[in-house]
């Protein structure tokens, strides 16, 4: 990823984590499940991008 895209990606992860924490601490279970899904989707996407980049590095 380009550095700026990476920073925006990480800011999004922090925002989703903060919203997940807020929703879970106030017992709002529907938003908690929604933000957990969004955060999990970002983590899986980051794993796939990292794996793709590692496989395509010149040796």
PESUL-V86177 format. One record per helix or strand of 2 or more residues. SS is the DSSP state (H for helix, E for strand). FROM is the first residue (numbers start at 1). TO is the last residue. Records with the same first field share a line. If there is no record, write none. Layout:
SS->FROM-TO  FROM-TO
This chain:
H->3-25  29-55
